[in-house]
Amino acid sequence: MALENYASTNPDKVHTDVLSEARQACHKARDAFYKCLEKESNKKPTEIASVGLLYPVECKKSRAQFVSQCRPTWVKHFDRQYCSKKRVQRLLDDNESRRGCEALPRGRWKQMFNGPTS
């Protein structure tokens, strides 16, 4: 409350130390939540976060802390970033059959798109 009172008396001054502390607290809460996700990855996700991110009930407390410490736009951004990284990792770890045209021999690939050669 003291911070809000001080900020209301000095609305034009930017408090970089306060912003830095808030950002550090947000990052710490974010890291704790995603660490919990990795640790509990073998459990069934039952809770829904933003952008379709699913997480297990064991991470509900760290999720609440993350949401309370960070701005909603940051939470959404970090969730999207996490989902994107996991999607890319899953594609890289997946078997060869799902890699697309790289798995096809060159001649066969040409035939598929240019028609049979005569």
C-alpha contacts under 8 A as a table, 3 or more apart, distances in Angstrom:
res1	aa1	res2	aa2	distance
1	M	4	E	5.14
1	M	5	N	6.32
2	A	5	N	5.12
2	A	6	Y	6.14
3	L	6	Y	5.07
3	L	7	A	6.00
4	E	7	A	5.01
4	E	8	S	6.07
5	N	8	S	5.16
5	N	9	T	6.43
6	Y	9	T	5.25
6	Y	10	N	6.33
7	A	10	N	5.09
7	A	11	P	5.53
7	A	13	K	7.89
8	S	11	P	5.42
10	N	13	K	5.77
15	H	18	V	5.45
15	H	19	L	6.37
16	T	19	L	4.96
16	T	20	S	5.95
17	D	20	S	5.05
17	D	21	E	6.15
18	V	21	E	5.13
18	V	22	A	6.15
19	L	22	A	5.14
19	L	23	R	6.09
20	S	23	R	5.08
20	S	24	Q	6.12
21	E	24	Q	5.10
21	E	25	A	6.13
22	A	25	A	5.08
22	A	26	C	6.11
22	A	69	Q	7.46
22	A	70	C	7.87
23	R	26	C	5.02
23	R	27	H	6.16
23	R	70	C	7.67
24	Q	27	H	5.12
24	Q	28	K	6.09
25	A	28	K	5.09
25	A	29	A	6.21
25	A	69	Q	6.44
25	A	70	C	7.96
26	C	29	A	5.18
26	C	30	R	6.03
26	C	66	F	6.60
26	C	69	Q	5.00
26	C	70	C	4.90
27	H	30	R	4.91
27	H	31	D	6.01
28	K	31	D	5.21
28	K	32	A	6.24
29	A	32	A	5.10
29	A	33	F	6.25
29	A	62	S	7.06
29	A	65	Q	6.17
29	A	66	F	4.67
29	A	69	Q	6.78
30	R	33	F	5.21
30	R	34	Y	6.27
30	R	66	F	5.36
30	R	78	F	7.93
31	D	34	Y	5.27
31	D	35	K	5.90
32	A	35	K	5.09
32	A	36	C	6.17
32	A	62	S	6.50
33	F	36	C	5.09
33	F	37	L	6.33
33	F	59	C	6.69
33	F	62	S	5.03
33	F	63	R	5.64
33	F	66	F	6.66
34	Y	37	L	4.84
34	Y	38	E	6.29
35	K	38	E	5.16
35	K	39	K	6.10
36	C	39	K	4.95
36	C	40	E	5.92
36	C	58	E	7.96
36	C	59	C	5.87
36	C	62	S	7.55
37	L	40	E	5.26
37	L	41	S	5.68
37	L	55	Y	6.54
37	L	56	P	7.47
37	L	59	C	6.72
38	E	41	S	5.08
39	K	42	N	7.86
40	E	43	K	5.61
40	E	56	P	7.00
40	E	58	E	7.40
40	E	59	C	7.82
41	S	44	K	7.68
41	S	56	P	7.89
43	K	56	P	6.34
44	K	55	Y	7.75
44	K	56	P	5.89
45	P	54	L	5.43
45	P	55	Y	4.37
45	P	56	P	3.93
45	P	57	V	7.00
46	T	54	L	6.54
46	T	55	Y	6.08
46	T	56	P	5.32
46	T	57	V	6.31
47	E	54	L	5.58
47	E	55	Y	5.23
47	E	56	P	5.96
47	E	57	V	6.21
47	E	60	K	7.69
48	I	52	G	6.44
48	I	53	L	5.95
48	I	54	L	4.73
48	I	55	Y	6.49
49	A	52	G	6.08
49	A	53	L	5.05
49	A	54	L	6.01
49	A	55	Y	7.42
50	S	53	L	5.94
50	S	75	V	7.87
50	S	76	K	6.00
50	S	79	D	6.77
51	V	76	K	6.88
51	V	79	D	6.80
51	V	80	R	6.46
53	L	79	D	6.86
53	L	83	C	6.98
55	Y	59	C	6.77
55	Y	60	K	7.89
56	P	59	C	5.76
56	P	60	K	7.22
57	V	60	K	5.19
58	E	61	K	7.36
59	C	62	S	5.40
59	C	63	R	6.06
60	K	63	R	5.01
60	K	64	A	6.18
61	K	64	A	5.17
61	K	65	Q	6.35
62	S	65	Q	5.01
62	S	66	F	6.09
63	R	66	F	4.95
63	R	67	V	6.12
64	A	67	V	5.14
64	A	68	S	6.09
65	Q	68	S	5.12
65	Q	69	Q	6.06
66	F	69	Q	5.29
66	F	70	C	6.14
66	F	75	V	7.61
67	V	70	C	5.53
67	V	71	R	7.32
67	V	72	P	7.03
67	V	75	V	6.53
68	S	71	R	7.76
70	C	74	W	6.23
70	C	75	V	6.27
71	R	74	W	5.20
71	R	75	V	6.33
72	P	75	V	5.05
72	P	76	K	6.24
73	T	76	K	5.16
73	T	77	H	6.10
74	W	77	H	4.91
74	W	78	F	6.00
75	V	78	F	5.21
75	V	79	D	6.06
76	K	79	D	5.11
76	K	80	R	6.15
77	H	80	R	5.18
77	H	81	Q	6.12
78	F	81	Q	4.96
78	F	82	Y	6.04
79	D	82	Y	5.10
79	D	83	C	6.12
80	R	83	C	5.13
80	R	84	S	6.03
81	Q	84	S	5.13
81	Q	85	K	6.21
82	Y	85	K	5.21
82	Y	86	K	6.18
83	C	86	K	5.11
83	C	87	R	6.04
84	S	87	R	5.07
84	S	88	V	6.22
85	K	88	V	5.21
85	K	89	Q	6.07
86	K	89	Q	5.00
86	K	90	R	6.00
87	R	90	R	5.09
87	R	91	L	6.24
88	V	91	L	5.09
88	V	92	L	6.17
89	Q	92	L	5.06
89	Q	93	D	6.01
90	R	93	D	5.10
90	R	94	D	5.91
91	L	94	D	5.15
91	L	99	R	7.88
94	D	98	R	7.06
95	N	98	R	6.29
95	N	99	R	7.57
96	E	99	R	5.53
96	E	103	A	6.69
97	S	100	G	7.33
97	S	103	A	6.78
99	R	102	E	6.38
99	R	103	A	6.31
100	G	103	A	6.11
100	G	104	L	7.66
101	C	104	L	5.30
101	C	109	W	6.95
102	E	105	P	7.64
104	L	108	R	6.50
104	L	109	W	6.00
105	P	108	R	5.46
105	P	109	W	6.24
106	R	109	W	5.16
106	R	110	K	6.38
107	G	110	K	5.25
107	G	111	Q	6.39
108	R	111	Q	5.10
108	R	112	M	6.30
109	W	112	M	5.22
109	W	113	F	6.64
110	K	113	F	5.43
110	K	114	N	5.64
110	K	115	G	7.40
111	Q	114	N	5.25
111	Q	115	G	4.75
111	Q	116	P	5.03
111	Q	117	T	6.93
112	M	115	G	5.81
112	M	116	P	7.60
